[in-house]
Amino acid sequence: MKRIHYILIAIITLLIGLASRKFGNYLPDFLQEYSGDAIWAMMIYWGFRVLLYHKPIYISTVVAWIFSVAIEFSELYKAPWINHIRKTTIGGLILGYDFAYSDILCYTVGIFIGYAVDTLLSNLKSKSRKA
């Protein structure tokens, strides 16, 4: 896919993530609790696809997972300067607040969904070129 396609998918994912926060009370408890982290990680995946669109899909998958897990572990660091950043809306959305192993599982699921969608779209595109 082209870089512009990944940018559009990232924007759509961002809007879905914001909607999950705004309208989360309409979701089942399980989705309300965990969908935000999975969608965040999927957004990270699409971001790396924008940057690495010319590389194989698995590269973005691994890089997005490592980045997401590194951010999660950074939540164990509680220096005043970074906590100040976390108190802002953008800082909190990007850096998170508290470490949780369940978040790593959510990130893995979100990145896998991004990988699966990306692979499916790439396969559909290559089949349409052959036809």
C-alpha positions in Angstrom: 0.0 0.0 0.0 1.0 3.6 -0.4 2.0 5.9 2.5 -1.2 7.9 2.0 -3.3 4.8 2.6 -1.5 4.2 5.9 -2.0 7.8 6.9 -5.8 7.6 6.2 -6.0 4.3 8.2 -4.1 5.9 11.1 -6.5 8.8 11.1 -9.5 6.5 11.1 -8.0 4.4 13.9 -7.4 7.6 15.9 -11.0 8.6 15.5 -12.2 5.2 16.6 -9.9 5.4 19.6 -11.2 8.9 20.6 -14.8 7.6 20.1 -14.1 4.6 22.4 -13.1 7.1 25.1 -16.0 9.4 24.6 -18.7 6.7 24.1 -17.1 4.0 26.2 -19.9 3.8 28.6 -22.1 2.3 25.7 -19.6 -0.5 25.2 -19.6 -3.8 27.2 -17.5 -3.6 30.3 -14.7 -5.8 28.8 -14.4 -3.6 25.7 -14.7 -0.4 27.7 -11.8 -1.6 29.9 -9.4 -2.9 27.3 -10.3 -1.5 23.8 -8.5 1.8 24.3 -5.1 0.1 24.8 -5.6 -2.2 21.8 -6.7 0.7 19.6 -3.7 2.8 20.8 -1.3 0.0 19.8 -3.0 -0.4 16.5 -2.5 3.4 15.9 1.2 2.9 16.8 1.3 0.1 14.2 -0.2 2.3 11.5 2.3 5.1 12.5 5.2 2.8 11.9 3.7 1.6 8.6 3.6 5.3 7.5 7.3 5.6 8.4 8.3 2.1 7.1 5.8 1.6 4.3 8.6 0.4 2.0 9.7 -2.3 4.5 8.0 -5.7 5.0 4.9 -5.7 7.2 6.6 -7.8 9.9 9.2 -5.1 10.5 6.5 -2.6 11.5 4.8 -5.2 13.6 7.9 -6.0 15.6 8.9 -2.3 15.9 5.4 -1.2 17.0 5.3 -4.0 19.6 8.7 -3.1 21.0 7.8 0.6 21.1 4.5 -0.1 22.8 6.1 -2.4 25.5 8.9 0.2 26.1 6.3 2.9 26.6 4.4 0.6 29.1 7.6 -0.1 31.0 8.4 3.6 31.0 5.3 4.0 33.2 7.3 2.5 36.1 9.5 5.7 35.9 7.8 8.3 38.1 10.1 11.4 38.0 8.3 14.7 38.5 9.1 16.0 35.0 7.6 13.0 33.2 4.6 12.9 35.6 4.0 16.5 34.7 3.9 15.5 31.0 1.6 12.6 31.8 -0.9 15.0 33.4 -1.5 16.7 30.0 -4.1 15.2 27.7 -1.6 14.3 24.9 1.1 13.2 27.4 -1.4 10.9 29.1 -2.6 9.4 25.8 0.9 8.8 24.6 2.8 7.9 27.8 0.0 6.4 29.9 -0.1 6.5 33.7 0.4 3.2 35.4 2.1 0.0 34.4 -0.1 -3.1 33.9 0.8 -6.4 32.3 -2.8 -6.5 30.9 -1.8 -3.5 28.8 0.9 -5.4 27.1 -1.6 -8.1 26.2 -3.9 -5.4 24.8 -1.0 -3.9 22.8 -0.2 -7.3 21.3 -3.9 -7.8 20.3 -4.1 -4.4 18.8 -0.9 -4.7 16.8 -1.9 -8.2 15.6 -5.2 -6.8 14.4 -3.4 -4.0 12.5 -1.0 -6.6 11.1 -4.0 -8.8 10.0 -5.8 -5.9 8.4 -2.7 -4.8 6.7 -1.9 -8.3 5.4 -5.5 -8.7 4.2 -5.5 -5.4 2.4 -2.1 -6.0 0.8 -3.3 -9.5 -0.4 -6.5 -8.0 -1.9 -4.5 -5.3 -3.6 -2.0 -7.8 -5.1 -4.9 -10.1 -6.3 -6.6 -7.2 -8.0 -3.4 -6.3 -9.8 -3.1 -9.9 -11.1 -6.7 -9.8 -12.4 
